[in-house]
């Protein structure tokens, strides 16, 4: 039996191990690392498979189907709704399944594996003048598989719509491990699919019958949110093309089960390949920074600004600005483009073929709103500063050094923009009655303000507030034709509301979709349908507590609070920009990211790992590759200072363990320098160049014999 786990699960791992080439891990540390994402939740998985290729995934799914073991396909773990944690075998595609398989520049499409990071993909496409349209703020660490599975979008959704609008085909593995290739089918091709034997044919027959039944179509028409920016539930609305449902962008009316897998949050199948439609990169862009004295003032003019045909309208509110002022890098960025000290501001973007076209568009905006303080930005560097502030906005909000944090649970609602000015005050009034402050940021252009009430999830009364606010907002959205989930998905935080929000009839159709694809409920159970309550499996919760610790360094709020500053957003997993986190960039291992180290320390401090692990050699191994470069302190939006945290850890570790010989060697390097310099330098340098010397340094002190050693000077 492995690590005291259930014997049936242990047998599964023993049987699977010789069948896969990739890494199969069931140790307590790995399971702890994959028990969290960027959400409120923490669920211990059964283990983790890091597949080398799709054959590894297929072997795992086939065996899991026989043994009825739950499965969770996952990539970067940047989910805000909790759909990337579960009591399941996690299949992490972000390490090895991250390749561009085929690129067709002439036809503007690309075929990729699910683990490729979006910014990495776009960097490959940039030389061809192409990009993937949707641009979630997490694009520097979010992977294509997760973006498609969430049906994500981003700041430019009014230009590019949702992820599903750009997914042409998907290759996946069904619940029995059988491979499928979903793509648009004309009537003749669909008839052939309906005749197929096996799971694929069964799924086509059941789904086709469901979406072609007129009674069901009426249910879908009644229950689907009126607003086009929807990603909750299963996307049955995309099978109706009679004009009764707003799809925003032109649709391919052919039958395509891609419409269900996009936004399914890993609950229907495991994606192995995605064929994406690409768009041209904008030739030129300009921004208009519009400063407002109040949030309401900004919301009231949003419909008028939309009439000027911008490509994005992004909001940053007062709390975000105050948090930015406390972050060195963010403050520098904000000061580069703001003129005054507004309560909030809009970043309104325009695209054009020429600079004169852009200037004409901004002049029209200035003429239309002469009473507003508007700053045009044509300089690409200044525009990049604005987008950088927007992308780190969530992390800045979470950097509040308090147990009251801006919590994501109603942050993904969206209403038609003309209703924002009426919708937001009603939520504010309800939260004010509860004594709860709120913050806002993001996509005013699409009616999706990411609303975050400040909640302390360590207090039972505050968790009750979270439920009350969720219920109020779910009911309020119905008055405005809004969407409960508009880009982040349902996950654990919203799936429990699905039947109430969509109605029992449409929810019953969702359950039929799940039963057609996954009758044994193996894929990511408890998401979208049959969900547990919102307060189950919280990372903190009313029972959360940490062990007392006498710190060696001064931590104003305590050492545990400093570790808890990591909210799981995973910015330390970025690969294309900055210096954080060098050990993750080198190893691509979650354990060697800033997030991974913080999660392990927090688990030991809170008892999720045995308390003895706080100073164990295994914990030392997780911290050792932190090179104390301080990049996290500068680049982490929450200012997690892992170098200082590591110093505190080492003080406690060496109180119980002897130091390494290497520590003494470098601690006394000044003495060695005196002994090796001057007239002794030639002798010392000759000695250090000997292979035997290098072998001894490697064996005794852990200094690689492949290293060149510094020379002493006369």
C-alpha positions in Angstrom: 0.0 0.0 0.0 1.3 3.5 -0.9 1.6 6.2 1.7 -1.3 4.8 3.7 -3.8 5.4 0.9 -6.8 3.3 0.1 -5.8 -0.2 -1.0 -7.9 0.0 -4.2 -6.1 3.3 -5.1 -2.8 1.8 -4.2 -3.5 -1.2 -6.5 -4.4 1.2 -9.3 -1.0 3.0 -9.1 0.9 -0.3 -8.9 -0.9 -1.5 -12.0 -0.6 1.7 -13.9 3.1 2.5 -13.2 4.7 0.0 -15.7 2.2 1.1 -18.4 3.3 4.8 -18.6 6.5 6.5 -19.7 5.8 9.7 -17.8 6.0 10.4 -14.1 3.4 8.8 -11.8 3.6 10.2 -8.3 1.6 9.4 -5.2 3.8 10.8 -2.5 2.3 13.2 0.1 4.3 16.2 -1.1 3.2 15.9 -4.7 -0.4 15.4 -3.8 -0.2 18.5 -1.5 1.3 20.6 -4.3 -1.6 19.7 -6.6 -4.3 20.1 -4.0 -4.7 23.8 -4.7 -5.0 26.2 -7.6 -5.8 30.0 -7.7 -9.2 29.5 -6.0 -10.6 29.3 -2.5 -10.3 25.5 -2.4 -8.0 22.7 -1.4 -8.7 19.1 -2.2 -6.1 16.3 -1.8 -5.8 14.3 -5.1 -5.1 10.6 -5.2 -1.9 11.2 -7.1 -0.5 12.9 -10.2 0.4 11.6 -13.6 2.7 13.9 -15.7 2.3 12.2 -19.1 5.0 12.2 -21.7 2.5 11.7 -24.5 -1.2 10.9 -25.1 -0.6 7.2 -24.8 0.2 7.7 -21.1 -3.2 9.5 -20.7 -5.0 6.8 -22.5 -3.5 4.0 -20.3 -4.5 5.9 -17.2 -8.0 6.5 -18.4 -8.6 3.0 -19.5 -7.4 1.6 -16.1 -9.4 4.3 -14.2 -12.5 3.3 -16.1 -12.1 -0.3 -15.0 -11.5 0.6 -11.4 -13.9 3.6 -11.3 -11.2 6.0 -10.1 -12.0 9.8 -10.7 -9.8 11.7 -13.2 -8.9 15.4 -13.4 -7.2 16.6 -16.6 -5.3 19.9 -15.6 -2.7 22.2 -16.9 -1.3 25.3 -15.2 -3.7 25.3 -12.2 -4.6 29.0 -12.6 -8.3 28.4 -12.1 -10.2 30.9 -9.9 -13.3 28.8 -9.5 -11.7 25.6 -8.2 -12.3 23.3 -11.1 -8.6 22.2 -11.2 -8.6 20.5 -7.7 -10.4 17.2 -6.9 -10.1 13.9 -5.2 -8.9 12.3 -8.4 -5.8 11.3 -10.4 -4.6 14.6 -11.7 -3.2 14.5 -15.2 -0.9 17.4 -15.6 -0.3 18.2 -19.3 1.7 21.4 -18.7 5.1 19.7 -18.4 5.5 17.7 -21.6 2.3 18.0 -23.7 3.2 21.6 -24.6 4.1 21.5 -28.3 2.9 23.2 -31.5 2.1 20.3 -33.8 1.2 22.1 -37.0 0.9 25.7 -38.2 -0.9 26.7 -41.3 -0.2 30.4 -41.8 -2.1 30.7 -45.1 -5.3 29.3 -43.6 -4.6 30.9 -40.2 -4.9 27.9 -37.9 -2.6 26.0 -35.5 -2.8 22.6 -33.9 -1.3 22.4 -30.4 -1.1 20.2 -27.4 -3.2 21.2 -24.3 -0.2 22.1 -22.1 1.2 24.9 -24.1 1.1 28.3 -22.4 -0.8 30.9 -24.3 1.9 33.5 -24.3 4.4 30.9 -25.5 2.1 30.1 -28.4 1.5 33.7 -29.3 5.3 34.4 -29.2 5.6 31.6 -31.9 2.8 33.1 -33.9 4.0 36.7 -33.7 6.6 36.4 -36.5 3.7 35.4 -38.8 1.5 38.4 -37.7 -1.0 36.1 -36.1 -2.3 35.4 -32.6 -5.0 33.5 -30.7 -7.8 36.1 -30.2 -9.0 35.6 -26.5 -6.5 37.1 -24.1 -7.1 36.1 -20.4 -5.1 38.1 -17.9 -3.4 34.8 -16.9 -2.0 34.2 -20.4 1.6 34.2 -19.3 1.0 30.9 -17.3 -2.5 29.6 -18.4 -2.4 26.8 -20.9 -4.5 26.3 -24.0 -6.2 23.2 -22.6 -7.4 25.1 -19.6 -8.4 28.2 -21.6 -10.5 26.0 -23.9 -12.0 24.0 -21.0 -13.1 27.2 -19.3 -14.3 28.8 -22.5 -12.2 31.8 -21.4 -11.9 35.2 -23.0 -10.4 38.4 -21.9 -10.0 42.1 -22.3 -10.8 42.0 -26.0 -13.9 39.9 -25.8 -16.0 42.5 -27.7 -13.6 41.9 -30.6 -12.9 38.2 -30.4 -15.8 36.7 -28.4 -15.2 33.5 -26.4 -12.5 30.8 -26.7 -15.1 28.5 -28.3 -15.4 30.9 -31.2 -11.8 30.1 -32.1 -11.7 26.3 -31.5 -12.1 24.4 -34.8 -11.4 20.8 -33.7 -10.5 18.8 -30.6 -8.9 15.4 -30.2 -9.8 13.9 -26.8 -10.1 10.7 -24.8 -13.5 9.5 -23.6 -14.2 8.0 -20.2 -13.2 4.5 -21.4 -10.0 5.8 -23.0 -11.2 5.6 -26.5 -9.9 8.4 -28.8 -12.2 10.8 -30.5 -11.8 13.6 -33.0 -14.6 16.3 -32.7 -15.0 18.7 -35.6 -17.8 20.4 -37.6 -20.0 17.8 -39.4 -22.4 18.3 -42.2 -25.7 16.3 -42.3 -24.2 13.4 -44.2 -21.1 13.1 -41.9 -23.4 13.3 -38.8 -25.6 10.5 -40.1 -22.5 8.4 -40.4 -21.4 9.2 -36.9 -24.8 8.3 -35.6 -24.3 4.8 -37.0 -20.9 4.2 -35.2 -20.7 1.6 -32.5 -18.9 2.1 -29.2 -18.9 5.2 -26.9 -18.4 7.7 -29.7 -21.5 6.7 -31.6 -23.5 6.5 -28.4 -22.5 10.1 -27.5 -23.4 11.4 -30.9 -26.8 9.7 -30.8 -27.7 10.9 -27.3 -26.5 14.5 -27.8 -28.0 14.8 -31.3 -31.4 13.6 -30.0 -31.2 16.0 -27.1 -30.5 19.2 -29.0 -32.8 18.4 -31.9 -35.9 17.7 -29.7 -38.1 20.8 -30.0 -39.2 20.7 -26.4 -35.5 20.7 -25.3 -34.7 23.5 -27.7 -37.4 25.6 -26.1 -35.9 24.8 -22.7 -32.5 26.0 -23.9 -34.0 29.2 -25.3 -35.7 30.0 -22.0 -32.8 29.1 -19.8 -29.7 30.3 -21.6 -28.5 33.7 -20.4 -29.6 36.6 -22.7 -26.0 38.0 -22.6 -23.7 36.4 -25.2 -20.7 36.4 -22.7 -21.6 33.1 -21.1 -19.5 30.1 -20.2 -21.5 28.4 -17.4 -23.2 25.0 -17.6 -22.8 23.0 -20.8 -23.0 25.1 -24.0 -26.2 23.7 -25.4 -27.1 27.2 -26.7 -24.5 26.9 -29.4 -26.6 24.2 -31.1 -29.4 26.7 -31.8 -28.9 29.0 -34.8 -32.4 30.4 -35.5 -31.7 33.9 -34.1 -33.4 33.3 -30.8 -30.1 33.3 -28.9 -27.4 35.9 -29.1 -24.1 34.4 -30.1 -22.5 37.8 -30.8 -20.0 36.5 -33.5 -21.1 34.7 -36.7 -21.5 30.9 -36.1 -20.8 27.7 -38.0 -24.2 26.0 -37.8 -22.8 22.6 -38.5 -23.1 20.0 -35.7 -19.9 20.1 -33.6 -19.3 18.6 -30.2 -16.4 21.0 -29.7 -19.2 23.3 -28.5 -19.7 21.1 -25.4 -16.0 20.3 -24.6 -15.2 24.0 -24.7 -16.4 25.2 -21.3 -16.8 21.7 -19.9 -14.1 22.2 -17.3 -12.6 18.7 -17.9 -15.9 17.0 -16.9 -16.7 15.3 -20.2 -13.3 14.1 -21.7 -9.6 14.6 -21.6 -8.3 16.9 -24.4 -5.1 15.7 -26.2 -5.0 18.2 -29.1 -6.7 21.4 -30.1 -6.9 23.0 -33.5 -7.3 26.8 -33.1 -8.4 29.5 -35.5 -6.0 32.4 -35.5 -6.6 36.1 -36.0 -4.3 38.8 -37.4 -2.3 40.8 -34.8 -3.5 44.4 -34.8 -1.3 46.7 -36.8 -1.5 49.7 -34.5 -3.2 50.4 -31.2 -3.8 53.5 -29.0 -5.3 53.9 -25.5 -7.3 56.6 -23.9 -7.0 56.8 -20.2 -10.3 58.3 -18.8 -10.2 59.2 -15.1 -13.4 59.2 -13.0 -14.3 60.6 -9.6 -16.6 57.6 -8.8 -17.4 54.1 -10.1 -21.0 55.1 -10.9 -19.8 57.9 -13.2 -17.7 55.4 -15.2 -20.6 52.9 -15.5 -23.0 55.5 -16.7 -20.9 56.5 -19.7 -19.9 53.0 -20.7 -22.7 52.5 -23.3 -21.7 55.9 -24.9 -18.1 54.9 -25.0 -19.0 51.6 -26.7 -20.7 53.6 -29.4 -17.3 54.9 -30.5 -16.3 51.3 -31.4 -13.4 50.6 -29.1 -11.7 47.2 -29.0 -11.6 47.1 -25.2 -12.7 49.1 -22.1 -10.9 48.0 -18.9 -11.6 49.3 -15.4 -9.2 49.7 -12.5 -10.8 50.9 -9.3 -9.6 52.8 -6.2 -8.6 49.8 -4.1 -6.5 48.4 -7.0 -4.8 51.9 -7.3 -4.1 52.0 -3.6 -2.6 48.6 -3.7 -0.6 49.5 -6.7 0.9 52.5 -4.8 2.3 50.0 -2.2 4.0 47.8 -4.9 7.2 49.3 -6.2 6.9 48.0 -9.8 3.1 48.7 -10.0 3.5 52.2 -8.7 6.1 53.0 -11.3 3.8 51.7 -14.0 0.7 53.6 -12.8 2.6 56.9 -12.4 3.7 56.7 -16.0 0.2 57.2 -17.4 -2.1 58.7 -14.8 -2.5 62.5 -14.7 -4.4 62.9 -11.4 -5.6 60.9 -8.5 -8.9 59.4 -9.7 -11.3 57.0 -7.9 -11.0 54.7 -10.9 -10.0 54.9 -14.5 -10.9 53.3 -17.9 -8.3 52.1 -20.4 -10.1 52.4 -23.7 -8.3 50.8 -26.6 -8.7 51.5 -30.4 -7.1 49.6 -33.2 -6.2 50.9 -36.7 -4.2 50.4 -39.8 -2.5 53.8 -39.6 -1.6 56.4 -36.9 -3.8 59.0 -38.5 -6.8 56.6 -38.2 -6.0 56.1 -34.5 -5.7 59.8 -33.9 -9.0 60.3 -35.6 -10.7 57.8 -33.4 -9.3 59.3 -30.2 -10.2 62.8 -31.4 -13.8 61.6 -31.8 -13.7 60.3 -28.2 -12.3 63.6 -26.9 -15.0 65.6 -28.8 -17.8 63.4 -27.5 -16.7 63.7 -23.9 -15.1 67.2 -23.5 -15.9 67.2 -19.8 -13.9 64.1 -19.0 -10.1 64.1 -18.2 -8.8 61.9 -21.1 -5.2 61.1 -21.7 -4.4 59.7 -25.2 -1.5 57.1 -25.2 0.1 56.4 -28.6 3.5 55.2 -27.3 3.6 51.4 -27.3 5.7 51.4 -24.1 3.2 53.4 -22.2 0.4 51.2 -23.5 2.3 48.2 -22.3 2.5 49.7 -18.8 -1.3 50.1 -18.7 -1.8 46.5 -19.8 0.8 45.3 -17.3 -1.2 47.0 -14.5 -4.4 45.4 -15.7 -2.9 42.0 -15.8 -1.5 42.1 -12.3 -4.7 43.7 -10.9 -5.9 40.5 -9.3 -2.6 39.9 -7.6 -2.4 43.4 -6.3 -5.9 43.1 -4.7 -4.8 39.8 -3.1 -1.7 41.5 -1.7 -3.7 43.0 1.2 -2.0 42.1 4.4 -5.1 41.0 6.2 -7.3 38.0 6.5 -10.0 40.0 4.7 -9.3 39.5 1.0 -11.1 40.3 -2.2 -12.5 36.8 -2.7 -13.6 35.4 -6.1 -17.1 34.0 -6.0 -19.3 36.5 -7.8 -16.4 38.0 -9.8 -17.4 36.3 -13.0 -20.9 37.6 -13.5 -21.7 39.7 -16.6 -24.7 41.8 -17.7 -25.3 43.7 -20.9 -23.2 46.9 -20.5 -26.2 49.1 -20.6 -27.4 47.5 -17.3 -24.1 47.9 -15.4 -25.1 51.3 -13.9 -28.2 49.7 -12.4 -26.9 46.3 -11.6 -23.7 47.2 -9.6 -25.4 49.6 -7.1 -27.9 46.9 -6.1 -25.0 44.5 -5.2 -23.3 47.3 -3.4 -26.4 48.1 -1.3 -26.8 44.4 -0.4 -23.1 44.1 0.6 -23.2 47.3 2.6 -26.1 45.9 4.6 -23.8 43.0 5.5 -21.0 45.3 6.3 -18.9 44.0 3.4 -16.7 46.2 1.3 -16.3 45.5 -2.5 -13.7 46.1 -5.2 -14.0 46.0 -9.0 -11.8 45.6 -12.0 -11.8 44.3 -15.6 -14.1 44.3 -18.6 -16.6 47.1 -18.6 -16.8 46.8 -22.3 -18.5 43.4 -22.0 -20.5 44.1 -18.9 -18.2 41.9 -16.8 -16.9 43.8 -13.8 -14.9 41.4 -11.7 -16.7 42.1 -8.4 -14.9 41.0 -5.3 -16.3 41.4 -1.8 -13.8 41.5 1.0 -14.4 38.3 3.0 -12.4 36.6 5.7 -12.8 32.9 4.9 -11.3 31.9 8.3 -14.6 33.0 10.0 -17.8 31.1 9.8 -19.9 34.2 9.8 -18.0 35.6 6.8 -18.4 32.3 4.9 -22.2 32.6 5.6 -22.0 36.1 4.0 -20.4 34.6 0.9 -23.3 32.2 0.5 -25.9 35.0 1.0 -24.2 37.3 -1.5 -24.0 34.5 -4.1 -27.7 33.7 -3.8 -28.7 37.4 -4.0 -26.5 37.9 -7.1 -27.7 34.7 -8.9 -31.3 35.9 -8.5 -30.5 39.5 -9.5 -28.8 38.4 -12.7 -32.1 37.1 -13.9 -33.6 40.6 -13.9 -30.9 41.8 -16.3 -30.4 38.7 -18.6 -26.9 38.3 -17.2 -24.5 35.4 -17.0 -23.4 33.7 -13.7 -20.1 32.6 -15.3 -18.7 34.6 -18.1 -15.0 33.5 -18.5 -13.8 31.8 -15.3 -16.2 28.9 -15.3 -18.5 27.4 -12.7 -16.1 25.2 -10.7 -16.7 24.6 -7.1 -17.6 28.1 -6.3 -20.6 28.4 -8.6 -21.7 24.9 -9.8 -23.9 24.6 -6.7 -26.0 27.4 -8.0 -26.6 25.9 -11.5 -30.1 24.4 -10.9 -31.3 27.6 -9.2 -29.8 29.9 -11.9 -30.6 27.9 -15.1 -33.8 26.4 -13.9 -34.6 22.7 -13.2 -35.4 21.9 -16.8 -32.2 23.2 -18.4 -30.2 21.8 -15.5 -31.7 18.4 -16.2 -30.4 18.7 -19.8 -26.9 19.5 -18.4 -27.1 16.2 -16.4 -28.1 14.4 -19.6 -25.0 15.7 -21.3 -22.8 14.6 -18.4 -24.4 11.1 -18.5 -23.9 10.8 -22.2 -20.2 11.5 -22.1 -19.4 10.3 -18.6 -22.0 7.9 -17.2 -19.8 6.7 -14.3 -18.9 10.3 -13.3 -15.2 9.8 -13.6 -14.1 13.2 -15.1 -13.8 16.0 -12.6 -16.9 15.0 -10.6 -18.8 17.7 -8.6 -18.3 20.4 -11.2 -21.1 21.9 -13.4 -23.6 19.3 -12.1 -24.0 17.4 -8.8 -21.8 19.9 -7.0 -21.1 20.1 -3.3 -22.0 23.2 -1.3 -19.8 26.3 -1.8 -18.2 26.0 1.6 -16.9 22.5 1.2 -13.1 22.0 0.9 -12.2 25.6 1.5 -8.4 26.2 1.7 -8.9 28.0 5.0 -12.4 27.7 6.6 -13.6 28.3 10.1 -11.4 25.4 11.5 -8.2 26.6 9.9 -5.4 27.3 12.4 -1.6 27.3 12.3 1.0 26.1 14.8 2.7 28.6 17.1 6.2 29.4 15.9 8.9 31.6 17.5 10.3 33.4 14.4 14.0 34.2 13.9 13.1 37.2 11.8 10.6 40.0 12.4 7.2 39.3 10.7 4.7 42.1 11.6 1.7 39.8 11.0 3.4 36.5 11.8 5.3 34.1 9.7 2.2 32.0 8.8 0.5 35.2 7.5 3.5 35.9 5.3 3.4 32.4 3.8 -0.4 32.8 3.2 0.2 35.9 1.1 0.6 33.4 -1.8 -2.9 33.2 -3.2 -2.1 30.5 -5.8 -2.4 32.7 -8.9 0.8 31.1 -10.2 2.4 34.2 -11.8 5.7 32.4 -10.7 5.0 29.8 -13.4 5.4 32.3 -16.3 7.9 31.4 -18.9 8.2 34.3 -21.3 9.0 37.4 -19.3 10.8 38.5 -16.1 13.1 36.6 -13.8 10.5 34.9 -11.5 10.9 32.0 -10.9 14.3 30.8 -12.2 14.1 27.3 -10.7 10.7 26.7 -12.2 11.8 28.0 -15.5 14.7 25.4 -15.4 12.8 22.4 -14.0 9.1 23.1 -14.9 8.2 21.4 -11.6 5.4 22.9 -9.5 7.6 22.2 -6.4 10.2 24.6 -7.6 7.8 27.5 -8.2 7.3 30.2 -5.5 3.7 29.0 -5.3 4.7 25.4 -4.7 7.1 26.3 -1.9 4.5 28.5 -0.2 1.9 25.8 -0.5 4.1 23.2 1.1 5.1 25.5 4.0 1.5 26.5 4.6 0.4 22.9 4.6 3.0 22.1 7.3 2.1 25.2 9.4 -1.6 24.3 9.2 -1.4 20.6 9.8 -2.2 19.4 6.3 1.3 17.9 6.3 2.6 16.5 9.6 4.0 19.3 11.7 7.4 17.5 11.7 7.6 18.1 8.0 8.2 21.8 8.6 11.8 21.1 9.3 12.2 17.8 7.4 14.9 17.1 4.8 12.1 16.7 2.3 11.0 20.3 2.9 14.6 21.3 2.7 14.8 19.8 -0.8 11.7 21.8 -1.9 13.3 25.1 -0.6 16.9 24.3 -1.7 16.5 25.4 -5.3 15.2 28.8 -4.4 18.3 30.8 -5.3 17.2 33.8 -3.2 17.2 36.1 -6.2 14.3 38.2 -4.8 12.6 38.2 -8.2 9.4 37.1 -6.5 9.4 40.1 -4.2 9.6 42.4 -7.2 7.4 40.4 -9.7 4.9 38.6 -7.6 1.8 40.9 -7.5 1.3 39.8 -3.8 5.0 40.6 -3.1 5.7 37.1 -1.7 9.3 37.2 -0.6 10.4 33.6 -0.8 14.1 34.5 -0.2 13.2 35.9 3.2 10.8 33.1 3.9 13.5 30.6 3.0 15.9 32.4 5.5 13.3 31.9 8.2 12.9 28.2 7.2 16.6 27.6 7.3 16.9 29.0 10.8 14.4 26.4 12.1 15.9 23.7 9.9 19.4 24.1 11.1 18.3 24.3 14.7 17.5 20.5 14.3 20.0 19.4 11.6 23.7 19.8 11.2 24.9 22.2 8.5 26.5 20.9 5.3 30.3 21.0 4.8 29.7 23.3 1.9 28.1 25.9 4.3 31.3 26.0 6.3 33.4 26.2 3.2 31.7 29.3 1.9 31.2 30.9 5.4 35.0 31.0 5.6 35.8 32.0 2.0 37.6 35.1 3.3 40.2 32.9 5.1 40.6 30.7 2.0 41.1 33.8 -0.1 43.9 34.9 2.1 45.5 31.4 2.0 45.2 31.1 -1.7 46.3 34.6 -2.8 49.6 36.4 -3.0 52.7 34.2 -3.7 50.6 31.1 -3.2 48.2 31.9 -6.1 49.9 29.9 -8.8 50.0 26.8 -6.6 46.4 27.2 -5.5 45.2 27.7 -9.1 47.1 24.6 -10.3 45.7 22.6 -7.4 42.1 23.7 -8.2 42.5 22.8 -11.9 43.3 19.1 -11.1 40.6 16.6 -11.9 41.2 14.9 -8.5 40.6 18.2 -6.7 37.3 18.8 -8.6 36.2 15.2 -7.8 36.9 15.8 -4.1 35.0 19.1 -4.1 32.1 17.3 -5.8 32.0 14.4 -3.3 32.7 16.4 -0.1 31.0 19.7 -0.7 28.5 19.2 -3.5 30.3 21.6 -5.9 29.9 20.1 -9.4 33.1 19.0 -11.0 31.8 20.3 -14.2 32.1 23.9 -12.9 35.0 26.1 -13.6 36.5 27.5 -10.4 37.6 31.1 -9.8 41.3 31.8 -9.9 43.2 33.4 -7.0 45.1 36.6 -7.7 48.7 37.4 -6.7 
